[in-house]
């Protein structure tokens, strides 16, 4: 018998063995019909690559690619497969300290724009400015990433370098080599405004410590004589729903905050236990206020506990769960949609402010904040 025939018999035998094993698994889990066919296709291709591809194959890389492809096939920008470095970056970000360059980004019209540059951070030191458009990260165009991936690729271990190609109006595109550093940013920061009666708290995101940080800032303002409060949720991409609920429990009157509904119709309601009155509240939102920030704004609007000022929010009405896998990687998957107290799902729609104030590139003053002050002044009378 020729060597070719022997090799063919070996391959066929291996595939047959795999087939029988798969059939046993199908029977064990009660799968049949089209699901069985799909799994046979998958395992068949995997086995064929492992046994017949011209070069050696790393099985882990093969499975990483398969998982990544499955998640991308959903067509959901908020569901992503995270390799080790991305998963680590996400965990560090929600913890409130991470390696990065110190910029806040906005995602709109398929563009990634720098919305804020923090003082004393690597981004400020190299000269990045508000309004700069990020074209690529380490040579990879941002259009090849899902929106939530861009920030994770810019973050990394302190001391490492990231290269950003920046487009700035009326200038030639320029590449910046930036050395990352540890970025420690409180997610909630407050102050008294000029009149001495209005309190202002900016919530940048909803991380693990946001509830405690907001409570601390809120109490300081009350002790300072705050008669009204502006909550600034602009450029807030969201975060942990649990932290959002903690903040809402200090601002939203007793009753519903948000309801999370899964595909089988099961519903989990989050309610406020607040019985004491709060000072008058105005909330600022814009096109980059998303997810958990929309939950808070939506609850305050529906429960008539605040006036919403600014421009229509992003419209991310879905809930994701982060699942750790077996190689220090993870899966971020959309598992539910949320509904405001009035029963609205704002996914793809956004929250319409009670008073619309749009900003233009040429604005030299913060018209939205000025309107919030004007509205709050009337509410405090």
N, C-alpha and C positions, 0 to 999 in steps of 0.2 A: 504494500500500500504506500502511495506517495506521501511525502511530508505535508503537502498542501491539504490532502484529504484528511490526514490525521489532525492537522490544525483546525480544519473546518469542523470535524467531529467534536473536538475539545470545546470549541466556541458554542456549537449547538447544544452540547451537553450542559455547559455552564448556563446558557440561557434557559434551557429546559428546567434545570434545577432551580433557577431563580423564579421561573414561572410557577413551578409547583409550590415554592415557598410563599410566593405572593398570593396564590390561590388559597393557600391555607390561612393566610392572614385575612383575606377577604371574607372567608367563611367565619373566622373567629369574630370579626367585627360586624358581621351581618351586612356586608356591602355587596351590591350586585348591580347589574345593568350598566348604565353609562359611567357611574362612578368607578366601577371595577375596570372598565375599559380605559378610563383616564389614568388610573393608577398603574395599570399595566404599561401604558404608553410611557409614563414617567420613568418607572423602574427599568423598562426595557431600554430606553435611550441612555439612562445612567449606566446601565451594565454594558451596553455596547461601547460607550465612550471609554469606560474603564478598561475594557478588554481589547478594543480594536484601534483606539486613537493612536496616531503615529508616535506620540511622546508620552512619557509618564504623566499621570494626572494626579493632582493633589485633591483628594476626596473632599476635604474641608472647603477648599475654594470652590469646588464644583457645587457643593450644597449651599454655600453662601450666595452664589450666583442664582441658583434655583429659587431660594427664598426671596432674594431681592427682586427677581423677575415676577414671582407670584404677587408680591405686594404692589409692584408698579402696575401690574395688569388691572388692578382695581380702579385705576384712574383717579385716586383720591390723593390730593396733595398733602393731606395731613396724616396719611398712613405711610410709614417708612420703615425699612429694615436698617438697623444701625450696627455697623461693625464695631469692634472693640473701642476704637478711639472716639467715635461719634457717641456711643453709649456712655462712655466715661464723661465726655463733655456735657451731655445732657444732665447727668446726675449732679455734676459739679455746679451747673447753672442753677438748678432748682434749689441747691443747698445755699446759694447766695455768694459763692466765691469760686472763681474759675480763671483759667489762663486765657487771656484774650488781648484785645487792643484798645478796648474802652470806647466803642461806638455803639449807638443804637441805630438799627436799620428799619426802614419801612419798605413794604412790598406792594407795588401798585403798577398796573399796566405793564406787567412783565419786566419791571425795572426794580433794581435794588438800590435804594437811595439812603445815604447817611442822614439821619434825622437829628442826631445829637452827638457831640464829641465831649467826653468827660474830661475835666481838668486833671492835669498831671498824669495822663495815661499815654501809652505808646502812640495812639492815634493822634493825639494833640501834638506830641513831640515831633512827628514827621510832617505835620502840616495838613492833615485831613480836615475838611471843612463841611459844615452842614450844607446839604444840597449836592455833594459829590455823588456821582453814580458809580457803583462798583460793577465793573465789566467782567472781571475774571478773578478767580482765587487760585493762586499757584499755577497759573497758565490754563486753567479750566474755565470756560465761559460759564457765567452763572445761569445761563439758560439751560444748561445740562443738569442743573440741580432742581429739586423741588424747593419751594420757598423756605421751608423749615430746615433744609439741609445747609443752606448758605452759611448761616451763623455758626453751625456746628463745625463746618470746615475752616472757618476763620479762627475759631477757638482752638486751643491746644496747650501743651505744657509750657509753663513759663520758661523763658530763655530760648525757646525755639523760634524760628522765623516763618513768617507768612508773607507772600507777595500778592499785592492787590493792584490790578490795573484800574485806574481811576479816570473817569471822564468828567471834566469840569467845563462849564459853559465858557465859550470863547477861548479855550485853551486846547492844546494838543493833548491827547491821552498820555498819561504818565504812569509808570509802574513804581509802586512804593514797596520797599523791603522793610518790614516792620517786625521788630523783636517783641514777642508776646511777654506779658507780665501778669502777675496775679491781680485780678480785678475784684475788689471787694466793694460792692455797691449795695447800700441799704435799699430795699425795694419800696419803702415808704418813708417819705421825709416831709416834715411840716414846718410851717413858719406863720407868724402873724403878718398880715399885710399892713400897708402904710397907715391905714386909718386906725389901727389898734383894736378893732372890733371883729374884723374878718379873719378867720383862720383859713389856711390853705395847706392841703396835703396832696402831694404828688405820689401816685402809686405807679412805679415803673413796670412792675410785673407781679405775678402772684407766685412767690416761691415758698419754701418751707417755713420761713420766719415772718412772712408778710403780716399775718394776723397779729402777732405780738408787737411787731414794729409799728403797725397802724395804731394799735391800742395805746402804746407808749406816747406817740406823737399826738394823738387825739386828746389824751388826758392832760398833756402839757399845755395844749391850746385852751382847754377848758379852764385850767388853773390860771391861765393868763387873761381870762375874761372874754373868751371867744363868744360872740353873739350870733355868728353865722359861719358856715363852712363851705369852702369850694373844694371839691374832690376832682383832681385832674387825672383823667384816665387816657389822655391823648398819647399816642405812640405806645400804648400798653398792649403787647401781643397776647396777654393771657397768662396761663400757667395752671396751677393746681386749683381744682374746683373746691377742695376742702378749705384752702386759705381764703378763697373768695367768699365762701359761706361765713367764715370767721369774721371777716370785715363786715359783711352784710348784717350779721347778728348785732352789730353795734349801731347800724344806721336804719335798717328796714324795720318798720313796726311789726309786732308779733303777727305771724302768719307766714304764708308761702314766700319763698325766695326763688326757687327754681325746681322744675321737675325734669328728671332724666328718664327718657323712654328708650328701651332697647328693642331689637327687631321682633321679639316675640310679644311685644306689647306690655311687658312688665314695666312698672313705673316706680321710681324712687324719688320721693319728695323731700326737699331740704327746706326746713322752716326756721324762721326767726323766733326767738323767745323774748325779744325786746319789748318791755312794757312801758319803760320811762320815755318821756318826750325827748326829742333831739332838737338842736338849734336848726334854723332854716338851712337847707342844703341846695347847692347848685353843683351839677356834675358837668365836666368838660369831656367831650369825646371827639374823635375825628376818624378819618378813613382807615387808620391803622390801629384803632381800638378793636380788639378781637377777643373772642372766646370768653374767658373768665371776666374780663373787663366789661364785656357786653352783658354778661349775666348780672353783674352788680348794677350797671346802668339800667338794664331792663327791669329789674326788680324795683329799683327806686322810682322809675317812671310809672310802672303799672300800679304800684301801691300808693302813688301820688305823694311820695315822701321827698321828692326832689324835682327840680327843674333841670332839664337836660339842654345844654348849650353847645354849639359847635357844628360839625358836619356829620353826615351819615356814617355810621360805623362800618367795619369791614364785612360783617355778615358770616361769622364762623359759629354756626349753631350746633356743632357736633362735639362729642366727648371722646377722648382717646384714653386708652389704657396702655401703660408701658410694661411689657412682659420681658423679664430677663430670660435669655436662652442659655446654652450650655458652653459657650466659648467666650464668656464675658462680653457677649453681644446682646442685642435686644430688639424687640419688635414694638413699634408704636402703632397701634391699630384703632381705627374709629369703631366704637362699639355701640354708640347711642347718639340720640339727638336730645337737645334740651329745649324746654318750653318755659317761657316767662310766666309769671303769675296769671296773666290774662289768657294764657293758652297759645301764645304766638311762638312759632318756630322761625327764627330769623336767619336760618342758614341760607346763604346766598342772597339775602335781602338786606340785612343790617337794621340798625335801630335809627329811626328818624328822630332828630333832636326836637325838643319843643320850640326852640328858637334857633334857626339856622344862621350860622355865621361862617362863611368860607374864607380861607386865607389865600392870598395870592403871593407869588414869588417876590414881588416887589415891596411887600408890606414891611414897614420899618417898626411897627408896633404890633403887639399881640392883641388883635381885635377881639378874638374869642375870649381871652381872659378879661379884657376890659368890659365886654358885654356881661360876662359872668358876675363881675363886681357890681355892675349897674343893676342887674336882676336881683342879686343878693341884698343889695342896699334897700330895695323896695320891699323885699320879703321880711327884712328885720324891723321895718317901721311899725 
